[in-house]
Amino acid sequence: MRGSSFLLLFLVATLQMPVAGAAGPACESLFQTTALVPDIAFELSQRPDDSQKGLVTEKLPINVETLSYAYERGIFPYGVTPESNGAWFNPPTRGVLDFDQIEIGRSDRKVLNRLKAAVDRGELRVTFDTAFERVIRECALQLRPVRDPRTGVLGAEGTWIKPEIIEGYIAMFKVGRAHSVEVWRGDELVAGSYGTTVGGVYSAESMFHKIDEVAKLSLVTLIERLKSLGYTWMDTQIAPADSSSLSVKWGAREIPRAEFMQRLAEAAKTPDRWPAR
């Protein structure tokens, strides 16, 4: 015991000795900072609180590491806390759009034919991944009824795409895990959408348009691209019946979380199929 005590005292004294070329306070602040970093795996393994629409945690910031880890487990951020963290959810029912079950109404088919004719004439053009930051910032500017993520109730007009969310997804784009669709009239960006490709699944996030109906061209072109890459469905996160979103209009529906997680596990067997930039 005496020898053990001597060894312990020696180790403590050694740890307290300054290291050549390094300042003691800097080392101390490093250990303090590390201790305050939340455990991503622990936080995102929490059981979803279905009394709050599947809230998982509010302790994690929105960045590449947390977004990637979360999407691989069916979790996504929907809102920002006062502390600038994400409010991370895995709702009890999940929205999906199966490509073999899409139903585009007669009026929308007419609109799409007209828009595709405009593309053929060179009046409109569609691109991918050329203006991601502009697309997400335009989506953030679209004022629409905001759904309370904890109750599912629609409220006043606003946006859930806060600066923290914008920066997080821009970072995802830079590492090839987020993508955008752009519709142009000349040099003017008139519509677009963005989403993520993580764990073999495309998750749609948001879309915008400056010209009536052009968002439909953005969505149908995205679907055609995903189908050409071998995707058979996409994650729309939520798809409540009272939603006015275009994906719900075309057939997105809600399935139980357990079924969604099974789909996620199956999709994870196939690597990301979106072509690298």
Long-range contacts (C-beta under 8 A, 24 or more apart in sequence): 40-65, 40-66, 40-69, 41-69, 43-88, 44-69, 44-70, 44-73, 44-75, 44-88, 48-89, 48-90, 48-91, 48-92, 48-257, 50-92, 52-149, 52-150, 52-151, 53-89, 53-91, 53-92, 53-149, 53-150, 53-151, 53-152, 54-89, 54-90, 54-91, 54-92, 54-257, 55-87, 55-88, 55-89, 55-149, 55-150, 56-88, 56-89, 56-90, 57-88, 58-83, 58-85, 58-86, 58-87, 58-88, 59-85, 60-85, 60-86, 60-88, 61-85, 61-86, 61-164, 61-168, 62-86, 62-164, 62-165, 62-167, 62-168, 63-168, 63-171, 64-168, 64-171, 64-172, 64-175, 64-177, 66-168, 67-168, 67-169, 67-172, 67-177, 67-196, 67-198, 68-172, 68-177, 68-198, 71-196, 71-198, 71-199, 71-201, 71-203, 72-198, 72-199, 72-264, 72-268, 73-264, 74-257, 74-260, 74-261, 74-264, 76-203, 76-237, 77-165, 77-168, 78-149, 78-160, 78-237, 79-149, 79-160, 79-162, 80-160, 80-162, 80-164, 80-165, 84-164, 86-164, 86-165, 86-168, 87-149, 89-149, 90-257, 91-237, 91-238, 91-257, 92-256, 92-257, 93-238, 93-254, 93-255, 93-256, 93-257, 94-235, 94-237, 94-238, 94-254, 94-255, 94-256, 94-257, 94-259, 94-260, 95-235, 95-236, 95-237, 95-238, 95-239, 95-240, 95-247, 95-248, 95-252, 95-253, 95-254, 96-233, 96-234, 96-235, 96-236, 96-239, 96-252, 96-253, 96-254, 96-255, 96-260, 96-263, 97-204, 97-223, 97-233, 97-234, 97-236, 97-239, 97-247, 97-250, 97-251, 97-252, 97-253, 98-232, 98-233, 98-251, 99-223, 99-226, 99-227, 99-231, 99-232, 99-233, 99-234, 100-232, 101-251, 102-223, 102-250, 102-251, 103-250, 103-251, 104-220, 104-250, 105-249, 108-216, 108-249, 108-250, 111-213, 111-216, 112-216, 112-217, 112-220, 115-213, 115-214, 115-216, 115-217, 116-217, 119-217, 123-185, 124-183, 124-184, 124-185, 124-190, 124-214, 124-217, 125-183, 125-184, 126-181, 126-182, 126-183, 126-184, 126-217, 126-218, 126-221, 127-181, 127-182, 127-184, 128-179, 128-180, 128-181, 128-182, 128-225, 129-173, 129-179, 129-180, 129-277, 130-180, 130-182, 131-180, 131-182, 131-189, 131-192, 132-170, 132-173, 132-178, 132-179, 132-180, 132-194, 133-166, 133-170, 133-173, 134-182, 134-189, 134-192, 135-180, 135-181, 135-182, 135-189, 135-192, 135-193, 135-194, 135-208, 136-161, 136-166, 136-169, 136-170, 136-180, 136-194, 136-206, 137-166, 138-189, 138-192, 138-208, 138-210, 139-192, 139-193, 139-194, 139-205, 139-206, 139-207, 139-208, 140-165, 140-166, 141-208, 142-206, 142-208, 147-238, 147-240, 152-240, 154-242, 161-206, 169-194, 169-196, 169-205, 172-196, 176-272, 176-274, 176-276, 176-277, 177-272, 179-274, 181-218, 181-221, 181-222, 181-225, 182-218, 183-209, 183-214, 183-217, 183-218, 183-221, 185-211, 190-214, 191-215, 191-217, 191-218, 192-218, 193-218, 193-219, 193-222, 195-222, 195-234, 197-272, 197-273, 197-274, 198-272, 199-264, 199-267, 199-268, 200-267, 200-268, 200-269, 200-270, 200-271, 200-272, 200-273, 201-234, 201-235, 201-263, 201-264, 201-267, 202-226, 202-231, 202-234, 202-235, 202-274, 203-234, 203-235, 203-236, 203-237, 204-234, 204-235, 204-236, 204-237, 204-247, 205-237, 207-246, 215-246, 216-246, 219-246, 219-247, 219-250, 229-273, 229-274, 229-275, 230-270, 230-273, 231-273, 233-263, 235-260
